[in-house]
Amino acid sequence: MTESYSPESAHLEAILLVGGQGTRLRPLTLRTPKPLLPTAGVPFLAHQLARARSFGVRRIVFATSYRASMFEEAFGDGSAFGLSLEYMTEETPLGTGGAIRNAADALTCGPDAPVLVLNGDILSGHDISEQVGLHVSRGAAVTLHLTEVDDPSRFGCVPSDADGRVTAFLEKTPNPVTNRINAGCYVFQRSFIDQIPAGQVVSVERETFPGMIAAGELVLGYADRSYWLDVGTPAAFVQGSCDLVLGRLASPALPGPCGEFLALPEARVSPSAKVAGGTVVGPQAVVESDASVRGSVLYAGCVVESGATVVDSVVGVGARVCSGAVLRNAVIGDGAVVGPGNELLAGARVWPGVTLPTRAVRFSSDI
């Protein structure tokens, strides 16, 4: 087993990449950056910050771009998490490598120190201390967290040799040579971050990592089979929230006990309603009598009326799902109204403020 590393004693710093626009999650991200979406009762990043803190990380630099000011408004100086937070904003998006290089200007560590880099849309249960320990013990230039997935063609495919050395970095290839993929958590030696061109658009996946491998630098893979989820799609976002509530992935930031559902302050759930599957019922949200809600995320102030069915879906702030409506794998924007008898399935999305009249949309012929 890899020897664990003590980040606290070594003053490990981290960079958190949160600049993306989250287009795959629209309309949820029209006004809110993806990493700030309510997830298991708190902003998504609260889980990452609490987890980093649990591994001894004490200082994190946010690499921001889209709606950058909202991150500092949400987390301030980080003292509530026992962290010191800094914010570095890209005036124009610089790609993953450019964002890391831009954020590095706020680091305080020396050129030989390890720097943890986290993606702001990943839920992971892997042991960060072990990953950093492997990196330090082997003297690597960079160490990538690798995980195994059923369909590696959707991700960066990362083959490695028997000694753990990464031999290639194949970004979203249609014919993957391994099911091990880039899991979005890196440990860099600081000096290699400084070699990324400043102020330029750079992709670590397509340029930095392949270039380091070609130059003969030691790029290692830290592979494990712990919980891992990219929450970039509505279905994955809902799954991640539910998994946290159900306890499939432990989080110090969860604002309540694990269970079939999590009701936040001033939420009202009728005793005759059926709520399960890791559902979150947001602040002041209402689930009326005989409604059925399973594996879903209900935002603040929304209403699920009597007899409505909501499964694997998101219902936005102040939205209303009327009696007899059915949602399955749907996203309902803030303030929208789904009228009685509507049936929204298979990834249907309703934009904020839209009202669907009675039985306006059906996926089946029965009424």
Secondary structure, DSSP 8 states (H G I E B T S, - for coil): ------HHHHT-EEEEE-----GGGTTTTSSS-GGGSEETTEEHHHHHHHHHHHTT--EEEEEE-TTTHHHHHHHTTSGGGT-EEEEEE-SS--HHHHHHHHHHTT--S-TTSEEEEEETTEEE-S-HHHHHHHHHHHT-SEEEEEEE-S-GGGSEE--B-TTSBB---EET-SS-S-SEEEEEEEEEEHHHHHTS-TTS---IIIIIHHHHHHTT--EEEEE--S-EEE--SHHHHHHHHHHHHHTSS--TT-SS--SSEEE-TT-EE-TTSEEETTEEE-TT-EE-TT-EEES-EE-TT-EE-TT-EEES-EE-TT-EE-TT-EEES-EE-TT-EE-TT-EE-TT-EE-TT-EE-TT---SSS--
